[in-house]
């Protein structure tokens, strides 16, 4: 499956966004010391992005498809992932 196919499928979901993130970077210093920045690559919906100028990892939790990859893929276990509170989060159009 190509990146284009994945992007097209992401448009078939609905997300009701909470005002509080359900994805938390536990320690910003850990991100600063991380040499691989794996979170920029393992998330299928591009939630995480390293901001070189600011020297922080931004979290676009509004894009999260709740797959849970980030809670197991961060080599430093530096992402706290919980389900969004009731009524918020993702709704799949076909399922």
PDB file of N, CA, C and O in Angstrom, chain B, residues numbered from 101:
ATOM      1  N   UNK B 101       0.851  -1.170   0.000  1.00  0.00           N
ATOM      2  CA  UNK B 101       0.000   0.000   0.000  1.00  0.00           C
ATOM      3  C   UNK B 101       0.897   1.234   0.000  1.00  0.00           C
ATOM      4  O   UNK B 101       1.826   1.339   0.801  1.00  0.00           O
ATOM      5  N   UNK B 102       0.613   2.152  -0.894  1.00  0.00           N
ATOM      6  CA  UNK B 102       1.435   3.357  -1.013  1.00  0.00           C
ATOM      7  C   UNK B 102       1.008   4.410   0.008  1.00  0.00           C
ATOM      8  O   UNK B 102      -0.066   4.312   0.602  1.00  0.00           O
ATOM      9  N   UNK B 103       1.858   5.415   0.206  1.00  0.00           N
ATOM     10  CA  UNK B 103       1.553   6.510   1.120  1.00  0.00           C
ATOM     11  C   UNK B 103       0.283   7.245   0.676  1.00  0.00           C
ATOM     12  O   UNK B 103      -0.489   7.706   1.517  1.00  0.00           O
ATOM     13  N   UNK B 104       0.065   7.356  -0.631  1.00  0.00           N
ATOM     14  CA  UNK B 104      -1.136   7.999  -1.156  1.00  0.00           C
ATOM     15  C   UNK B 104      -2.380   7.222  -0.746  1.00  0.00           C
ATOM     16  O   UNK B 104      -3.383   7.816  -0.350  1.00  0.00           O
ATOM     17  N   UNK B 105      -2.318   5.877  -0.840  1.00  0.00           N
ATOM     18  CA  UNK B 105      -3.449   5.046  -0.440  1.00  0.00           C
ATOM     19  C   UNK B 105      -3.774   5.240   1.039  1.00  0.00           C
ATOM     20  O   UNK B 105      -4.944   5.339   1.410  1.00  0.00           O
ATOM     21  N   UNK B 106      -2.755   5.296   1.874  1.00  0.00           N
ATOM     22  CA  UNK B 106      -2.948   5.498   3.305  1.00  0.00           C
ATOM     23  C   UNK B 106      -3.593   6.861   3.552  1.00  0.00           C
ATOM     24  O   UNK B 106      -4.540   6.967   4.332  1.00  0.00           O
ATOM     25  N   UNK B 107      -3.091   7.890   2.899  1.00  0.00           N
ATOM     26  CA  UNK B 107      -3.638   9.235   3.070  1.00  0.00           C
ATOM     27  C   UNK B 107      -5.107   9.291   2.666  1.00  0.00           C
ATOM     28  O   UNK B 107      -5.913   9.932   3.340  1.00  0.00           O
ATOM     29  N   UNK B 108      -5.457   8.625   1.571  1.00  0.00           N
ATOM     30  CA  UNK B 108      -6.848   8.608   1.120  1.00  0.00           C
ATOM     31  C   UNK B 108      -7.749   7.907   2.138  1.00  0.00           C
ATOM     32  O   UNK B 108      -8.873   8.347   2.380  1.00  0.00           O
ATOM     33  N   UNK B 109      -7.267   6.837   2.723  1.00  0.00           N
ATOM     34  CA  UNK B 109      -8.057   6.111   3.715  1.00  0.00           C
ATOM     35  C   UNK B 109      -8.242   6.921   4.991  1.00  0.00           C
ATOM     36  O   UNK B 109      -9.274   6.806   5.652  1.00  0.00           O
ATOM     37  N   UNK B 110      -7.253   7.740   5.343  1.00  0.00           N
ATOM     38  CA  UNK B 110      -7.366   8.571   6.535  1.00  0.00           C
ATOM     39  C   UNK B 110      -8.505   9.586   6.403  1.00  0.00           C
ATOM     40  O   UNK B 110      -9.051  10.040   7.409  1.00  0.00           O
ATOM     41  N   UNK B 111      -8.861   9.940   5.179  1.00  0.00           N
ATOM     42  CA  UNK B 111      -9.956  10.880   4.969  1.00  0.00           C
ATOM     43  C   UNK B 111     -11.333  10.246   5.167  1.00  0.00           C
ATOM     44  O   UNK B 111     -12.341  10.951   5.132  1.00  0.00           O
ATOM     45  N   UNK B 112     -11.394   8.916   5.374  1.00  0.00           N
ATOM     46  CA  UNK B 112     -12.686   8.253   5.568  1.00  0.00           C
ATOM     47  C   UNK B 112     -13.067   8.171   7.049  1.00  0.00           C
ATOM     48  O   UNK B 112     -14.076   7.551   7.386  1.00  0.00           O
ATOM     49  N   UNK B 113     -12.289   8.778   7.927  1.00  0.00           N
ATOM     50  CA  UNK B 113     -12.583   8.732   9.353  1.00  0.00           C
ATOM     51  C   UNK B 113     -13.036  10.104   9.849  1.00  0.00           C
ATOM     52  O   UNK B 113     -12.756  11.129   9.226  1.00  0.00           O
ATOM     53  N   UNK B 114     -13.731  10.105  10.964  1.00  0.00           N
ATOM     54  CA  UNK B 114     -14.171  11.342  11.601  1.00  0.00           C
ATOM     55  C   UNK B 114     -13.552  11.399  12.982  1.00  0.00           C
ATOM     56  O   UNK B 114     -13.490  10.388  13.682  1.00  0.00           O
ATOM     57  N   UNK B 115     -13.096  12.568  13.373  1.00  0.00           N
ATOM     58  CA  UNK B 115     -12.477  12.727  14.675  1.00  0.00           C
ATOM     59  C   UNK B 115     -13.137  13.881  15.404  1.00  0.00           C
ATOM     60  O   UNK B 115     -13.135  15.013  14.920  1.00  0.00           O
ATOM     61  N   UNK B 116     -13.698  13.596  16.562  1.00  0.00           N
ATOM     62  CA  UNK B 116     -14.242  14.642  17.408  1.00  0.00           C
ATOM     63  C   UNK B 116     -13.169  14.999  18.420  1.00  0.00           C
ATOM     64  O   UNK B 116     -12.850  14.225  19.322  1.00  0.00           O
ATOM     65  N   UNK B 117     -12.633  16.167  18.247  1.00  0.00           N
ATOM     66  CA  UNK B 117     -11.451  16.580  18.989  1.00  0.00           C
ATOM     67  C   UNK B 117     -11.805  17.146  20.365  1.00  0.00           C
ATOM     68  O   UNK B 117     -12.670  18.012  20.495  1.00  0.00           O
ATOM     69  N   UNK B 118     -11.126  16.645  21.369  1.00  0.00           N
ATOM     70  CA  UNK B 118     -11.217  17.187  22.718  1.00  0.00           C
ATOM     71  C   UNK B 118     -10.293  18.406  22.796  1.00  0.00           C
ATOM     72  O   UNK B 118      -9.457  18.604  21.914  1.00  0.00           O
ATOM     73  N   UNK B 119     -10.433  19.205  23.820  1.00  0.00           N
ATOM     74  CA  UNK B 119      -9.535  20.347  23.972  1.00  0.00           C
ATOM     75  C   UNK B 119      -8.266  19.975  24.738  1.00  0.00           C
ATOM     76  O   UNK B 119      -7.360  20.796  24.881  1.00  0.00           O
ATOM     77  N   UNK B 120      -8.206  18.741  25.227  1.00  0.00           N
ATOM     78  CA  UNK B 120      -7.041  18.263  25.962  1.00  0.00           C
ATOM     79  C   UNK B 120      -6.468  17.022  25.264  1.00  0.00           C
ATOM     80  O   UNK B 120      -7.204  16.097  24.921  1.00  0.00           O
ATOM     81  N   UNK B 121      -5.177  17.018  25.067  1.00  0.00           N
ATOM     82  CA  UNK B 121      -4.518  15.903  24.379  1.00  0.00           C
ATOM     83  C   UNK B 121      -4.548  14.622  25.206  1.00  0.00           C
ATOM     84  O   UNK B 121      -4.384  14.649  26.426  1.00  0.00           O
ATOM     85  N   UNK B 122      -4.758  13.513  24.527  1.00  0.00           N
ATOM     86  CA  UNK B 122      -4.668  12.195  25.166  1.00  0.00           C
ATOM     87  C   UNK B 122      -3.282  11.584  24.940  1.00  0.00           C
ATOM     88  O   UNK B 122      -3.022  10.452  25.348  1.00  0.00           O
ATOM     89  N   UNK B 123      -2.402  12.337  24.291  1.00  0.00           N
ATOM     90  CA  UNK B 123      -1.028  11.929  24.024  1.00  0.00           C
ATOM     91  C   UNK B 123      -0.095  12.933  24.695  1.00  0.00           C
ATOM     92  O   UNK B 123      -0.124  14.123  24.381  1.00  0.00           O
ATOM     93  N   UNK B 124       0.722  12.453  25.607  1.00  0.00           N
ATOM     94  CA  UNK B 124       1.582  13.340  26.380  1.00  0.00           C
ATOM     95  C   UNK B 124       3.041  12.898  26.244  1.00  0.00           C
ATOM     96  O   UNK B 124       3.371  11.727  26.427  1.00  0.00           O
ATOM     97  N   UNK B 125       3.904  13.863  25.920  1.00  0.00           N
ATOM     98  CA  UNK B 125       5.347  13.604  25.972  1.00  0.00           C
ATOM     99  C   UNK B 125       5.737  13.702  27.442  1.00  0.00           C
ATOM    100  O   UNK B 125       5.587  14.759  28.055  1.00  0.00           O
ATOM    101  N   UNK B 126       6.230  12.618  28.003  1.00  0.00           N
ATOM    102  CA  UNK B 126       6.534  12.569  29.436  1.00  0.00           C
ATOM    103  C   UNK B 126       7.663  13.521  29.820  1.00  0.00           C
ATOM    104  O   UNK B 126       7.561  14.235  30.817  1.00  0.00           O
ATOM    105  N   UNK B 127       8.744  13.536  29.029  1.00  0.00           N
ATOM    106  CA  UNK B 127       9.914  14.341  29.369  1.00  0.00           C
ATOM    107  C   UNK B 127      10.492  14.954  28.102  1.00  0.00           C
ATOM    108  O   UNK B 127      11.013  14.234  27.249  1.00  0.00           O
ATOM    109  N   UNK B 128      10.408  16.260  27.969  1.00  0.00           N
ATOM    110  CA  UNK B 128      10.899  16.928  26.759  1.00  0.00           C
ATOM    111  C   UNK B 128      12.414  16.781  26.604  1.00  0.00           C
ATOM    112  O   UNK B 128      12.922  16.786  25.482  1.00  0.00           O
ATOM    113  N   UNK B 129      13.128  16.652  27.702  1.00  0.00           N
ATOM    114  CA  UNK B 129      14.583  16.477  27.639  1.00  0.00           C
ATOM    115  C   UNK B 129      14.937  15.149  26.966  1.00  0.00           C
ATOM    116  O   UNK B 129      15.943  15.061  26.263  1.00  0.00           O
ATOM    117  N   UNK B 130      14.125  14.131  27.176  1.00  0.00           N
ATOM    118  CA  UNK B 130      14.346  12.836  26.529  1.00  0.00           C
ATOM    119  C   UNK B 130      14.259  12.987  25.017  1.00  0.00           C
ATOM    120  O   UNK B 130      15.066  12.408  24.289  1.00  0.00           O
ATOM    121  N   UNK B 131      13.293  13.755  24.540  1.00  0.00           N
ATOM    122  CA  UNK B 131      13.168  14.003  23.097  1.00  0.00           C
ATOM    123  C   UNK B 131      14.379  14.768  22.568  1.00  0.00           C
ATOM    124  O   UNK B 131      14.872  14.492  21.474  1.00  0.00           O
ATOM    125  N   UNK B 132      14.838  15.707  23.340  1.00  0.00           N
ATOM    126  CA  UNK B 132      15.996  16.504  22.931  1.00  0.00           C
ATOM    127  C   UNK B 132      17.234  15.625  22.771  1.00  0.00           C
ATOM    128  O   UNK B 132      18.046  15.847  21.873  1.00  0.00           O
ATOM    129  N   UNK B 133      17.373  14.634  23.638  1.00  0.00           N
ATOM    130  CA  UNK B 133      18.535  13.735  23.592  1.00  0.00           C
ATOM    131  C   UNK B 133      18.376  12.572  22.618  1.00  0.00           C
ATOM    132  O   UNK B 133      19.346  11.872  22.326  1.00  0.00           O
ATOM    133  N   UNK B 134      17.171  12.364  22.118  1.00  0.00           N
ATOM    134  CA  UNK B 134      16.910  11.263  21.188  1.00  0.00           C
ATOM    135  C   UNK B 134      17.609  11.531  19.854  1.00  0.00           C
ATOM    136  O   UNK B 134      17.460  12.607  19.276  1.00  0.00           O
ATOM    137  N   UNK B 135      18.359  10.566  19.379  1.00  0.00           N
ATOM    138  CA  UNK B 135      19.100  10.750  18.126  1.00  0.00           C
ATOM    139  C   UNK B 135      18.336  10.265  16.901  1.00  0.00           C
ATOM    140  O   UNK B 135      18.629  10.696  15.786  1.00  0.00           O
ATOM    141  N   UNK B 136      17.359   9.372  17.087  1.00  0.00           N
ATOM    142  CA  UNK B 136      16.665   8.788  15.936  1.00  0.00           C
ATOM    143  C   UNK B 136      15.326   9.439  15.617  1.00  0.00           C
ATOM    144  O   UNK B 136      14.872   9.380  14.474  1.00  0.00           O
ATOM    145  N   UNK B 137      14.685  10.060  16.605  1.00  0.00           N
ATOM    146  CA  UNK B 137      13.370  10.709  16.425  1.00  0.00           C
ATOM    147  C   UNK B 137      12.378   9.759  15.748  1.00  0.00           C
ATOM    148  O   UNK B 137      11.682  10.133  14.804  1.00  0.00           O
ATOM    149  N   UNK B 138      12.331   8.528  16.248  1.00  0.00           N
ATOM    150  CA  UNK B 138      11.468   7.487  15.675  1.00  0.00           C
ATOM    151  C   UNK B 138      10.003   7.899  15.580  1.00  0.00           C
ATOM    152  O   UNK B 138       9.307   7.491  14.650  1.00  0.00           O
ATOM    153  N   UNK B 139       9.535   8.688  16.512  1.00  0.00           N
ATOM    154  CA  UNK B 139       8.107   9.057  16.512  1.00  0.00           C
ATOM    155  C   UNK B 139       7.710   9.836  15.259  1.00  0.00           C
ATOM    156  O   UNK B 139       6.531   9.884  14.909  1.00  0.00           O
ATOM    157  N   UNK B 140       8.674  10.440  14.590  1.00  0.00           N
ATOM    158  CA  UNK B 140       8.389  11.155  13.346  1.00  0.00           C
ATOM    159  C   UNK B 140       8.090  10.204  12.189  1.00  0.00           C
ATOM    160  O   UNK B 140       7.621  10.634  11.135  1.00  0.00           O
ATOM    161  N   UNK B 141       8.362   8.913  12.383  1.00  0.00           N
ATOM    162  CA  UNK B 141       8.244   7.950  11.289  1.00  0.00           C
ATOM    163  C   UNK B 141       7.254   6.829  11.556  1.00  0.00           C
ATOM    164  O   UNK B 141       6.658   6.326  10.604  1.00  0.00           O
ATOM    165  N   UNK B 142       7.047   6.409  12.799  1.00  0.00           N
ATOM    166  CA  UNK B 142       6.198   5.241  13.032  1.00  0.00           C
ATOM    167  C   UNK B 142       4.703   5.549  13.065  1.00  0.00           C
ATOM    168  O   UNK B 142       3.892   4.642  12.881  1.00  0.00           O
ATOM    169  N   UNK B 143       4.326   6.778  13.289  1.00  0.00           N
ATOM    170  CA  UNK B 143       2.900   7.126  13.372  1.00  0.00           C
ATOM    171  C   UNK B 143       2.299   7.229  11.972  1.00  0.00           C
ATOM    172  O   UNK B 143       2.764   8.030  11.161  1.00  0.00           O
ATOM    173  N   UNK B 144       1.265   6.426  11.676  1.00  0.00           N
ATOM    174  CA  UNK B 144       0.679   6.454  10.329  1.00  0.00           C
ATOM    175  C   UNK B 144      -0.077   7.749  10.012  1.00  0.00           C
ATOM    176  O   UNK B 144      -0.350   8.024   8.844  1.00  0.00           O
ATOM    177  N   UNK B 145      -0.414   8.540  11.018  1.00  0.00           N
ATOM    178  CA  UNK B 145      -1.145   9.781  10.744  1.00  0.00           C
ATOM    179  C   UNK B 145      -0.330  11.038  11.076  1.00  0.00           C
ATOM    180  O   UNK B 145      -0.887  12.119  11.269  1.00  0.00           O
ATOM    181  N   UNK B 146       0.971  10.881  11.138  1.00  0.00           N
ATOM    182  CA  UNK B 146       1.895  12.015  11.315  1.00  0.00           C
ATOM    183  C   UNK B 146       1.545  12.907  12.499  1.00  0.00           C
ATOM    184  O   UNK B 146       1.504  14.130  12.367  1.00  0.00           O
ATOM    185  N   UNK B 147       1.296  12.306  13.645  1.00  0.00           N
ATOM    186  CA  UNK B 147       0.966  13.067  14.849  1.00  0.00           C
ATOM    187  C   UNK B 147       2.199  13.784  15.403  1.00  0.00           C
ATOM    188  O   UNK B 147       2.094  14.906  15.900  1.00  0.00           O
ATOM    189  N   UNK B 148       3.349  13.149  15.321  1.00  0.00           N
ATOM    190  CA  UNK B 148       4.566  13.681  15.945  1.00  0.00           C
ATOM    191  C   UNK B 148       5.476  14.326  14.918  1.00  0.00           C
ATOM    192  O   UNK B 148       5.677  13.804  13.822  1.00  0.00           O
ATOM    193  N   UNK B 149       6.029  15.485  15.302  1.00  0.00           N
ATOM    194  CA  UNK B 149       6.975  16.164  14.419  1.00  0.00           C
ATOM    195  C   UNK B 149       8.015  16.889  15.256  1.00  0.00           C
ATOM    196  O   UNK B 149       7.682  17.658  16.158  1.00  0.00           O
ATOM    197  N   UNK B 150       9.274  16.635  14.946  1.00  0.00           N
ATOM    198  CA  UNK B 150      10.377  17.300  15.624  1.00  0.00           C
ATOM    199  C   UNK B 150      10.545  18.695  15.023  1.00  0.00           C
ATOM    200  O   UNK B 150      10.778  18.838  13.823  1.00  0.00           O
ATOM    201  N   UNK B 151      10.427  19.707  15.853  1.00  0.00           N
ATOM    202  CA  UNK B 151      10.604  21.097  15.448  1.00  0.00           C
ATOM    203  C   UNK B 151      12.044  21.495  15.757  1.00  0.00           C
ATOM    204  O   UNK B 151      12.390  21.807  16.896  1.00  0.00           O
ATOM    205  N   UNK B 152      12.862  21.477  14.729  1.00  0.00           N
ATOM    206  CA  UNK B 152      14.290  21.715  14.893  1.00  0.00           C
ATOM    207  C   UNK B 152      14.593  23.065  15.546  1.00  0.00           C
ATOM    208  O   UNK B 152      15.418  23.143  16.456  1.00  0.00           O
ATOM    209  N   UNK B 153      13.930  24.122  15.083  1.00  0.00           N
ATOM    210  CA  UNK B 153      14.190  25.458  15.626  1.00  0.00           C
ATOM    211  C   UNK B 153      13.797  25.573  17.092  1.00  0.00           C
ATOM    212  O   UNK B 153      14.509  26.185  17.888  1.00  0.00           O
ATOM    213  N   UNK B 154      12.665  24.984  17.442  1.00  0.00           N
ATOM    214  CA  UNK B 154      12.172  25.057  18.818  1.00  0.00           C
ATOM    215  C   UNK B 154      12.776  23.992  19.724  1.00  0.00           C
ATOM    216  O   UNK B 154      12.734  24.096  20.950  1.00  0.00           O
ATOM    217  N   UNK B 155      13.343  22.957  19.085  1.00  0.00           N
ATOM    218  CA  UNK B 155      13.921  21.813  19.788  1.00  0.00           C
ATOM    219  C   UNK B 155      12.907  21.119  20.692  1.00  0.00           C
ATOM    220  O   UNK B 155      13.174  20.814  21.855  1.00  0.00           O
ATOM    221  N   UNK B 156      11.718  20.881  20.102  1.00  0.00           N
ATOM    222  CA  UNK B 156      10.665  20.136  20.795  1.00  0.00           C
ATOM    223  C   UNK B 156       9.957  19.219  19.800  1.00  0.00           C
ATOM    224  O   UNK B 156      10.025  19.421  18.588  1.00  0.00           O
ATOM    225  N   UNK B 157       9.286  18.221  20.333  1.00  0.00           N
ATOM    226  CA  UNK B 157       8.430  17.375  19.524  1.00  0.00           C
ATOM    227  C   UNK B 157       7.010  17.900  19.664  1.00  0.00           C
ATOM    228  O   UNK B 157       6.467  17.950  20.768  1.00  0.00           O
ATOM    229  N   UNK B 158       6.411  18.291  18.550  1.00  0.00           N
ATOM    230  CA  UNK B 158       5.019  18.733  18.599  1.00  0.00           C
ATOM    231  C   UNK B 158       4.110  17.517  18.451  1.00  0.00           C
ATOM    232  O   UNK B 158       4.457  16.538  17.790  1.00  0.00           O
ATOM    233  N   UNK B 159       2.951  17.599  19.073  1.00  0.00           N
ATOM    234  CA  UNK B 159       1.992  16.496  19.074  1.00  0.00           C
ATOM    235  C   UNK B 159       0.664  17.010  18.528  1.00  0.00           C
ATOM    236  O   UNK B 159      -0.042  17.766  19.196  1.00  0.00           O
ATOM    237  N   UNK B 160       0.331  16.594  17.311  1.00  0.00           N
ATOM    238  CA  UNK B 160      -0.938  16.973  16.693  1.00  0.00           C
ATOM    239  C   UNK B 160      -1.965  15.886  17.007  1.00  0.00           C
ATOM    240  O   UNK B 160      -2.366  15.125  16.126  1.00  0.00           O
ATOM    241  N   UNK B 161      -2.388  15.821  18.278  1.00  0.00           N
ATOM    242  CA  UNK B 161      -3.279  14.749  18.730  1.00  0.00           C
ATOM    243  C   UNK B 161      -4.591  14.720  17.962  1.00  0.00           C
ATOM    244  O   UNK B 161      -5.285  13.703  17.955  1.00  0.00           O
ATOM    245  N   UNK B 162      -4.938  15.833  17.314  1.00  0.00           N
ATOM    246  CA  UNK B 162      -6.163  15.893  16.530  1.00  0.00           C
ATOM    247  C   UNK B 162      -6.137  14.929  15.335  1.00  0.00           C
ATOM    248  O   UNK B 162      -7.185  14.570  14.799  1.00  0.00           O
ATOM    249  N   UNK B 163      -4.941  14.518  14.927  1.00  0.00           N
ATOM    250  CA  UNK B 163      -4.786  13.584  13.802  1.00  0.00           C
ATOM    251  C   UNK B 163      -4.759  12.120  14.233  1.00  0.00           C
ATOM    252  O   UNK B 163      -4.780  11.232  13.380  1.00  0.00           O
ATOM    253  N   UNK B 164      -4.714  11.853  15.517  1.00  0.00           N
ATOM    254  CA  UNK B 164      -4.508  10.496  16.033  1.00  0.00           C
ATOM    255  C   UNK B 164      -5.640   9.555  15.629  1.00  0.00           C
ATOM    256  O   UNK B 164      -6.817   9.885  15.776  1.00  0.00           O
ATOM    257  N   UNK B 165      -5.270   8.373  15.116  1.00  0.00           N
ATOM    258  CA  UNK B 165      -6.263   7.357  14.754  1.00  0.00           C
ATOM    259  C   UNK B 165      -6.350   6.254  15.810  1.00  0.00           C
ATOM    260  O   UNK B 165      -6.959   5.209  15.579  1.00  0.00           O
ATOM    261  N   UNK B 166      -5.740   6.494  16.960  1.00  0.00           N
ATOM    262  CA  UNK B 166      -5.825   5.614  18.124  1.00  0.00           C
ATOM    263  C   UNK B 166      -5.345   4.190  17.857  1.00  0.00           C
ATOM    264  O   UNK B 166      -5.910   3.229  18.379  1.00  0.00           O
ATOM    265  N   UNK B 167      -4.305   4.063  17.046  1.00  0.00           N
ATOM    266  CA  UNK B 167      -3.775   2.729  16.748  1.00  0.00           C
ATOM    267  C   UNK B 167      -2.896   2.202  17.882  1.00  0.00           C
ATOM    268  O   UNK B 167      -2.719   0.991  18.012  1.00  0.00           O
ATOM    269  N   UNK B 168      -2.347   3.096  18.703  1.00  0.00           N
ATOM    270  CA  UNK B 168      -1.527   2.692  19.835  1.00  0.00           C
ATOM    271  C   UNK B 168      -0.066   2.434  19.514  1.00  0.00           C
ATOM    272  O   UNK B 168       0.695   2.029  20.393  1.00  0.00           O
ATOM    273  N   UNK B 169       0.337   2.659  18.283  1.00  0.00           N
ATOM    274  CA  UNK B 169       1.722   2.414  17.890  1.00  0.00           C
ATOM    275  C   UNK B 169       2.701   3.200  18.762  1.00  0.00           C
ATOM    276  O   UNK B 169       3.739   2.677  19.166  1.00  0.00           O
ATOM    277  N   UNK B 170       2.370   4.436  19.044  1.00  0.00           N
ATOM    278  CA  UNK B 170       3.312   5.284  19.785  1.00  0.00           C
ATOM    279  C   UNK B 170       3.570   4.784  21.201  1.00  0.00           C
ATOM    280  O   UNK B 170       4.656   4.998  21.739  1.00  0.00           O
ATOM    281  N   UNK B 171       2.603   4.130  21.807  1.00  0.00           N
ATOM    282  CA  UNK B 171       2.817   3.684  23.186  1.00  0.00           C
ATOM    283  C   UNK B 171       3.796   2.515  23.273  1.00  0.00           C
ATOM    284  O   UNK B 171       4.333   2.228  24.343  1.00  0.00           O
ATOM    285  N   UNK B 172       4.027   1.846  22.151  1.00  0.00           N
ATOM    286  CA  UNK B 172       4.991   0.745  22.185  1.00  0.00           C
ATOM    287  C   UNK B 172       6.238   1.006  21.355  1.00  0.00           C
ATOM    288  O   UNK B 172       7.258   0.350  21.565  1.00  0.00           O
ATOM    289  N   UNK B 173       6.183   1.942  20.421  1.00  0.00           N
ATOM    290  CA  UNK B 173       7.300   2.121  19.483  1.00  0.00           C
ATOM    291  C   UNK B 173       8.358   3.119  19.934  1.00  0.00           C
ATOM    292  O   UNK B 173       9.486   3.069  19.443  1.00  0.00           O
ATOM    293  N   UNK B 174       8.035   4.016  20.845  1.00  0.00           N
ATOM    294  CA  UNK B 174       9.045   4.967  21.314  1.00  0.00           C
ATOM    295  C   UNK B 174      10.121   4.190  22.079  1.00  0.00           C
ATOM    296  O   UNK B 174       9.816   3.550  23.085  1.00  0.00           O
ATOM    297  N   UNK B 175      11.386   4.238  21.613  1.00  0.00           N
ATOM    298  CA  UNK B 175      12.433   3.455  22.267  1.00  0.00           C
ATOM    299  C   UNK B 175      12.708   3.895  23.708  1.00  0.00           C
ATOM    300  O   UNK B 175      13.279   3.138  24.492  1.00  0.00           O
ATOM    301  N   UNK B 176      12.305   5.108  24.049  1.00  0.00           N
ATOM    302  CA  UNK B 176      12.524   5.616  25.410  1.00  0.00           C
ATOM    303  C   UNK B 176      11.275   5.534  26.278  1.00  0.00           C
ATOM    304  O   UNK B 176      11.287   5.982  27.425  1.00  0.00           O
ATOM    305  N   UNK B 177      10.198   4.966  25.742  1.00  0.00           N
ATOM    306  CA  UNK B 177       8.920   4.884  26.457  1.00  0.00           C
ATOM    307  C   UNK B 177       8.536   6.262  26.997  1.00  0.00           C
ATOM    308  O   UNK B 177       8.172   6.409  28.164  1.00  0.00           O
ATOM    309  N   UNK B 178       8.624   7.262  26.128  1.00  0.00           N
ATOM    310  CA  UNK B 178       8.444   8.651  26.542  1.00  0.00           C
ATOM    311  C   UNK B 178       7.084   9.235  26.136  1.00  0.00           C
ATOM    312  O   UNK B 178       6.865  10.438  26.276  1.00  0.00           O
ATOM    313  N   UNK B 179       6.182   8.402  25.642  1.00  0.00           N
ATOM    314  CA  UNK B 179       4.861   8.879  25.239  1.00  0.00           C
ATOM    315  C   UNK B 179       3.809   8.208  26.109  1.00  0.00           C
ATOM    316  O   UNK B 179       3.716   6.982  26.172  1.00  0.00           O
ATOM    317  N   UNK B 180       3.021   9.039  26.777  1.00  0.00           N
ATOM    318  CA  UNK B 180       1.915   8.535  27.586  1.00  0.00           C
ATOM    319  C   UNK B 180       0.664   8.577  26.716  1.00  0.00           C
ATOM    320  O   UNK B 180       0.226   9.651  26.305  1.00  0.00           O
ATOM    321  N   UNK B 181       0.091   7.410  26.437  1.00  0.00           N
ATOM    322  CA  UNK B 181      -1.058   7.273  25.540  1.00  0.00           C
ATOM    323  C   UNK B 181      -2.239   6.718  26.324  1.00  0.00           C
ATOM    324  O   UNK B 181      -2.127   5.686  26.986  1.00  0.00           O
ATOM    325  N   UNK B 182      -3.362   7.405  26.244  1.00  0.00           N
ATOM    326  CA  UNK B 182      -4.609   6.905  26.826  1.00  0.00           C
ATOM    327  C   UNK B 182      -5.710   7.131  25.796  1.00  0.00           C
ATOM    328  O   UNK B 182      -5.548   7.934  24.877  1.00  0.00           O
ATOM    329  N   UNK B 183      -6.825   6.426  25.947  1.00  0.00           N
ATOM    330  CA  UNK B 183      -7.957   6.682  25.062  1.00  0.00           C
ATOM    331  C   UNK B 183      -8.519   8.067  25.359  1.00  0.00           C
ATOM    332  O   UNK B 183      -8.499   8.505  26.509  1.00  0.00           O
ATOM    333  N   UNK B 184      -9.019   8.764  24.340  1.00  0.00           N
ATOM    334  CA  UNK B 184      -9.695  10.037  24.597  1.00  0.00           C
ATOM    335  C   UNK B 184     -10.916   9.789  25.485  1.00  0.00           C
ATOM    336  O   UNK B 184     -11.490   8.700  25.479  1.00  0.00           O
ATOM    337  N   UNK B 185     -11.303  10.812  26.244  1.00  0.00           N
ATOM    338  CA  UNK B 185     -12.461  10.641  27.132  1.00  0.00           C
ATOM    339  C   UNK B 185     -13.725  10.406  26.309  1.00  0.00           C
ATOM    340  O   UNK B 185     -13.777  10.733  25.123  1.00  0.00           O
ATOM    341  N   UNK B 186     -14.725   9.843  26.943  1.00  0.00           N
ATOM    342  CA  UNK B 186     -15.963   9.449  26.285  1.00  0.00           C
ATOM    343  C   UNK B 186     -16.563  10.517  25.390  1.00  0.00           C
ATOM    344  O   UNK B 186     -16.651  11.686  25.766  1.00  0.00           O
ATOM    345  N   UNK B 187     -16.975  10.098  24.196  1.00  0.00           N
ATOM    346  CA  UNK B 187     -17.583  11.009  23.245  1.00  0.00           C
ATOM    347  C   UNK B 187     -16.591  11.684  22.317  1.00  0.00           C
ATOM    348  O   UNK B 187     -16.983  12.337  21.350  1.00  0.00           O
ATOM    349  N   UNK B 188     -15.316  11.528  22.606  1.00  0.00           N
ATOM    350  CA  UNK B 188     -14.275  12.140  21.781  1.00  0.00           C
ATOM    351  C   UNK B 188     -13.441  11.050  21.129  1.00  0.00           C
ATOM    352  O   UNK B 188     -13.483   9.885  21.525  1.00  0.00           O
ATOM    353  N   UNK B 189     -12.693  11.452  20.133  1.00  0.00           N
ATOM    354  CA  UNK B 189     -11.806  10.521  19.452  1.00  0.00           C
ATOM    355  C   UNK B 189     -12.300  10.176  18.074  1.00  0.00           C
ATOM    356  O   UNK B 189     -13.005  10.955  17.432  1.00  0.00           O
ATOM    357  N   UNK B 190     -11.924   9.001  17.627  1.00  0.00           N
ATOM    358  CA  UNK B 190     -12.117   8.605  16.247  1.00  0.00           C
ATOM    359  C   UNK B 190     -13.425   7.828  16.028  1.00  0.00           C
ATOM    360  O   UNK B 190     -13.864   7.061  16.885  1.00  0.00           O
ATOM    361  N   UNK B 191     -14.016   8.046  14.882  1.00  0.00           N
ATOM    362  CA  UNK B 191     -15.171   7.260  14.448  1.00  0.00           C
ATOM    363  C   UNK B 191     -14.883   6.814  13.022  1.00  0.00           C
ATOM    364  O   UNK B 191     -14.608   7.635  12.147  1.00  0.00           O
ATOM    365  N   UNK B 192     -14.947   5.513  12.798  1.00  0.00           N
ATOM    366  CA  UNK B 192     -14.684   4.980  11.467  1.00  0.00           C
ATOM    367  C   UNK B 192     -15.955   4.959  10.647  1.00  0.00           C
ATOM    368  O   UNK B 192     -17.004   4.535  11.132  1.00  0.00           O
ATOM    369  N   UNK B 193     -15.869   5.413   9.411  1.00  0.00           N
ATOM    370  CA  UNK B 193     -17.030   5.480   8.537  1.00  0.00           C
ATOM    371  C   UNK B 193     -17.500   4.087   8.135  1.00  0.00           C
ATOM    372  O   UNK B 193     -18.703   3.855   8.016  1.00  0.00           O
ATOM    373  N   UNK B 194     -16.584   3.169   7.927  1.00  0.00           N
ATOM    374  CA  UNK B 194     -16.931   1.825   7.445  1.00  0.00           C
ATOM    375  C   UNK B 194     -16.594   0.765   8.478  1.00  0.00           C
ATOM    376  O   UNK B 194     -15.846  -0.164   8.173  1.00  0.00           O
ATOM    377  N   UNK B 195     -17.115   0.871   9.675  1.00  0.00           N
ATOM    378  CA  UNK B 195     -16.819  -0.192  10.612  1.00  0.00           C
ATOM    379  C   UNK B 195     -16.991   0.120  12.029  1.00  0.00           C
ATOM    380  O   UNK B 195     -16.758  -0.737  12.882  1.00  0.00           O
TER     381      UNK B 195
END
